Amino acid sequence: MTDTTEFEAAAFRRLLRHLNVERSDVQNIDLMILAGFCRNCLSDWYREAAGAAGQPIGKDEARERIYGMPFAEWKAKHQKEATPDQLAAFAEAQRRHG
């Protein structure tokens, strides 16, 4: 019998590498518009899973684990100001799926 947890963990690590190394240009707002989640959502889900397992961690620690660096450092290196078009698309996505 195979251990799907190991495969899921490997897929998750690959997702993080893809988002944070290979496609650091993709902004969180674009992820939210297209997929309804972003890196911050992943960090919230990570924090919730840790808490459910009896190992609570803080928001900053969870974000650092997802981003691979402190969130402030990520923002300074990669995050751009949202454009008016992005903000309008985000509002529309929230209206449709909210």
N, C-alpha and C positions, 0 to 999 in steps of 0.2 A: 504494500500500500504506500502511495506517495504522500508526502507531507505538503499539502497545498499551502500551508502557512509560509513555508520556505519560498515557494514560487511567488506567492502574493507579495512577500517582503522584497524579493528581487525585482518584481515589476514596479513596486512603489519606489524603490531606490532608483530604478531606471527612469521613472516619471520625473522624480526630483532632478536627476542629472539633466534630463531633456529640458525641463523648465528653467533650471538655474545656470546651466553651463552652455548647452547647445542652443537654447532659445531664450536667453536672458533679455533679448529685445522685445519679447512679447510682454505687453503690459498687463497688469492685473485687471484693469478695466476691460480690456479686450477679451480676456478669459471670461469675465463675468457676463459680458454681452453675449458671447457665443456659447458658452458652456454652463453658465449659472454658478460657477465656482472659480476660485482663484487660489493663489498660494496662501493667502490669509485664511481662507476656508480650510485648506489642508491643515494648517497649523491649529485651527480650532478643533478639527476632528481628531488630530493627534493628541491634543491636550485632553479632550473628552475621553479618548480611549485610555490614556494614561491614568486619568482619575478613576475610570471604571475598573481598572486593574489594581486600584489601591496605591498608585504611585503618582499622586497629583503633582503637576508642574505648572509653572506660571506661564502667562501669555508670552512674555519676552523669550523665555527658554524654549517654548514650543516653536515660536517663529524662527529662532536661531537654528533649530534642528531642521526645519523645513527649508529655509533660505540658505543654509550652510554658512551663515555669518550673521552678526547682529543686524536686526531689521533696519536700523538707522544707516548702517554702512551700505546695505543693499539699496535703500532708497537713494542715497547719494550717488551710487555708481550706476544705477539702472533705471530708476523710476523717473518718468517724464511727467510734466504737467498734462493733465487730461485736456484734450482739445474740445471745443464746443460740439463738434460732430460726435466725439466719443461720449460726452455727457448726454447728448440728446439720444443716442442709441442706447445708452445704459438706462435712461429714464423709460424709454419705450420697452426695453426688455423687462424691466421691473414691472411695468404696467401689464404686460402680456403674461408674465409668469409669476408675478408677486401675489 
